[in-house]
Amino acid sequence: MNGAEHSTELVEGTLDQLLYVNEASGYVVAVVERSDDQGARSRITVVGNFGAVEIGAGLRLSGRFEKHPRYGEQFRVEDFETVRPAGVNALERYLASEIKGVGPAIARRIVERFGEELPAVLDTAPERLHEVRGLPRAVAQRIALAWRDASGLREVTVFLRGHGIAAAHARRIHKVYGRDSLATIRADPYILARTIIGIGFRTADAIAEKLGIPRNSLQRARAAMLFVLERMADEGHVFAPFGYLEHQFQSALELEPGLAREALGDLVHSGELVADTVDDHPAVYLARLHAAEVTVAERIAMLVAGRPMGPAVIARAMEAASHAGGIVLSAEQRRALEYALKAKVAVITGGPGTGKTTLLRSLIAALDSAGLKPTLAAPTGRAARRLAEACGREARTIHRLLEFAPETGEFLRTEKFPLRTNFLIVDEASMMDLELAASLLRALTPGSSILLVGDRDQLPSVGPGSVLKDVIASGLVPVVQLEQVYRQARASLIVANAHRLNRGEMPETPNEAEGDFFFFERASPDDVVGTIKELVQNRLVGRFGIADPREIQVLTPMNRGPLGTQALNRELQALLNPHGRELRAGDRRFREGDRVIQLRNNYDKLIFNGAIGRVVSIDAARGRVGANFDEGPAEYDLADLDELGLAYAISIHKSQGSQYPAVVIPIHQSHFLMLRRNLIYTAITRAERVCVLVGTRGALSQAVRNEDERRRFSRLADRLRVT
């Protein structure tokens, strides 16, 4: 080739369509519309790393045209800058596609009103948008802010690219900090690790180093301490022993150990951390987790001190329960019912088939007779729906019960505006983390009663703390362990094997055709995957009342590896939903009809960690995905897609509180780090009609033997003991 073929060319135009976006690297395949001096338009395909730009943005690209053997001519971008949309046509497209509440009709009215002077209006007199007929005031303000903030996105994109950081992060940063993004990063690059999903301490540290922040500076030490504590919170811990933090400073972060104490003093003074003592050793809390732990202990103590129900009322309630619905309660169920009525705070726990649901129905009848109207709640949408179906009463998620207000970022229901209930029943209480428990207890009046119902042998909550186990361990409140397995449940191998597992015994796997529990031994990961695909596509469908593969849930111990959620989701999506409209985000593809899972709490959308939904719309041109969940509909743009994952296979942790008609569980030596008894127990108890394990008996045996529950650092039980 000659030198001319390698010469750099300049292309200017408007981003018209996004065909592919890799969120991790910022690599984009897009269509840009060009206009020549006479106004004639042409569309070209461009490829390269410019992932933070939006539909309708003006682009000035440098690079070269090349011939792709499959896709034809395309322009490979070597460098770029964004410019404001060129011309009113581009502006119209920008307004219609990128600003919430502005569709094509409103965008057309805006352009018709101002014509060529629209850019000047947006620059100098955005209040004139109110001259547009039918334009809501809130939408006009949104347009003005978006236009003003556009420069902030350009600046932070260029800054990140200049420091070797993927430009794809710019969109997320700009969404949080707007036009102040660059100033925020320069002042404290470590704030990115605390506030931007996908940017960890290492990435922020690299930016800080390039900005000249010394490695042994107090600023870096403060950020490092917050990073370690947040990571521990993600693993379920409420505090960290100070000795562990010192060790991490030296071994993992290459900081002088003495800086740990200096950083701690600084962060305690600023109110971000709390220093405490646990078992005569110094311990460090994130301030929010310390406040939550203290609140839970104090509020439970307050409720316990309340006036109990009178003996005569309890006697009438017990009598009413004994005649409700023809249910005959066992002795342990009657004891549990009596404790629930007598105590202001009580716990009922038990494994599958031990009659927790039957007991709740009787308790509701008893409370009705006592003139009390109980409120029913659960941590997730699926758990709340199951509770409502079982009890014939409305049940809500705790988040919806507390009425989150997106505009303030807080729950409306607090001690100042408490819940209007005198008896609260929380099902699947093992899933409730410390901060959610604190919010719930703050919203109860001093005279209220609360009953926590759950299975103490399941995994603890995904979030920090072990609230149910700590309340049980404290000895402060009455706890009834339901142990009798009832006749109908005894006929199920799912139930029987769950209890065997809890006793440290291997499950029975006769693999009888009419059974509900199966084990298929497969040695290699490839064979495990092949069997899972056969099960979900063919072998389970049409049996056990399973009419559709969508009723089958694959649960796996890990996210990574050959049998983790990531690999299995790729295989199962290709098998069960191979075609259709799709949007690519990094190495993931979302298609209409896909089963998806919310990966973290989103209070703006009111969709919470672990919620399962289905993709109902794909808008590849605008980079948006629409999904329906039990909690309601939600829409995701490219900046949000890192909180959405495929859910053909999900982690066992994420399955808590849910039930599925059929469950398939890979269990293999490749999962050895996660093979624990309570993990497999939780997975098995998610199945309603049939449970199938696929893997090796050695891995199953290891899980049965391993009682390690990975103790979480928490002081809640101790705080409750001394109240």
Summary of the structure (lengths in Angstrom):
residues: 723
radius of gyration: 28.7
end to end distance: 81.9
largest distance: 99.6
contacts: 2463
relative contact order: 0.08
helix: 44%
strand: 23%
